[in-house]
Amino acid sequence: MDFLINEIANSSINEAINLEKAYNENRLKGLVFCTNKANNLLGASITDLIKIFDLHDQIFLIENDQIYKLHLTKENVHKLFLG
């Protein structure tokens, strides 16, 4: 399924997001590994990046033999100024 989503993302990140949402609503139990090509994601808007990252439980970037885990959290603007 993920290879299909990557191919769709080549032409439309929004279509890939919609397909990802539909899959998440009806996904099988267990571990699912999604691979997204950085070239597809880097051409997306920040809004689309947040949408696609929000559809995943965990996000990792792999470069050569290094693995980086991204943490994406929604922050309350008021708490940033008060804290």
Beta strands, then each sheet from edge to edge (+ up, - down):
strand 1: 59-63
strand 2: 66-70
sheet 1: 1+ 2-
end
